[in-house]
Amino acid sequence: MRYLTSGESHGPQLTVIIEGVPANLEIKAEDINKEMFKRQGGYGRGRRMQIEKDAIEIVSGVRNGYTLGSPITLVVTNDDFTHWRNIMGIEPISEEERKNMKRTISKPRPGHADLVGGMKYNHRDLRNVLERSSARETAARVAVGAVSKILLAQLDIHIYSRVVEIGGIKDEGLYDAETFKSNIDKNDVRVINEDIAQQMRDKIDAAKKEGDSIGGVVQVMAENMPVGIGSYVHYDRKLDGRIAQGVVSINAFKGVSFGEGFKAAEKPGSEIQDEIMYNETQGYYRASNHLGGFEGGMSNGMPIIVNGVMKPIPTLYKPLNSVDINTKEDFKATIERSDSCAVPAASVVCEHAVAFELAKALLEEFQANHIDQLKAQIAERRQLNIEF
């Protein structure tokens, strides 16, 4: 299973091609769009979310509601493109028109891909960089994750996300799967502990008032993943390693951990290793889940817990100092439309990035020409956890 996304932030559309989805999987555009709309929510979002109503159109790989086994193409139309047609149009323009082009950017923004991307691809107009490096691309990745979640649900694997921290305000609770999934999306900061939700909103409002931005920590939980997905044999087949790469590839994500994460550095091994238990109904299980569902780079049957750290968004309404690449003079960086906090939305993106990695790993582990074939093999693997 693999995918490719294309499209620019203010271009006509985002496009995704997903290859390797089993045949005969029921997929509806409305189910994908439910996930797409979740990405656009959350306290602290900017005006762009009011302009764009992200909704996908399925244009290949699905017939009469079921996958064919061929590549699936999803399209997200950018409604805002009508205001950017002259700037982001595909048709050639004259040199004079190019010189007079509005919204040309020569002042790179600190914390963005602008300057380094311009150097790498020899772009003197840094809009050529920021249009693709924009987090707008994550809309396409959520669409991929939504398809992955539909597949996982057919295998009785369910995945959820929440906000753990915003701007230093933390939800210290450790929640089991039932509590986790029953408290999702009950508030606009996506935090389980309602007592701190308003504190988070106040922190976001304060940052916005100052023209600043704040980051935070998100958490993803996946329950009922079968044992032994991944590998201890080769470094690049370790499932936690693959998930880590998928998470830090999300715009503004700067860290990832599993289970107790970095707290493991503070504790003795006796408080971190998960003791192995067994009963005839459940099979092998762990008395705790400090390691977040992983041992040796493989899933161990416990809920998978992934923590992601998001830095503050680098586009600020009180811009930082930069240097004009044409004049080499100091300047205040260009202001683009932005959010003061996108952590709640980022939790949704992280959830879908993890969903893709789990689905991909399962499809590599088992033969999956069609969904019934995959279900049968997953059931056999789960039985092994009891009979081994």
Secondary structure, DSSP 8 states (H G I E B T S, - for coil): -EEEEE--TTSSEEEEEEE---BT-B--HHHHHHHHHHHT-STT--THHHH----EEEEESEETTEE-SS-EEEEEE-GGGGGTHHHH-SS---HHHHHT-TT---S--TTSSHHHHHHHHT-SSTHHHHHHHSGGGHHHHHHHHHHHHHHHHHTT-EEEEEEEEETTEE------HHHHHHTTTSSTT--S-GGGHHHHHHHHHHHHHTT----EEEEEEEE---TT-B-SSSGGG-HHHHHHHHHHTSTTEEEEEETTGGGGGGS-GGGTS--EEEETTTEEEES--TTTTEETTEE-SS-EEEEEEE---S--SS--EEE-TTT--EEE-------S--HHHHHHHHHHHHHHHHHHHHHHHS--SBHHHHHHHHHHHHHHHHH-
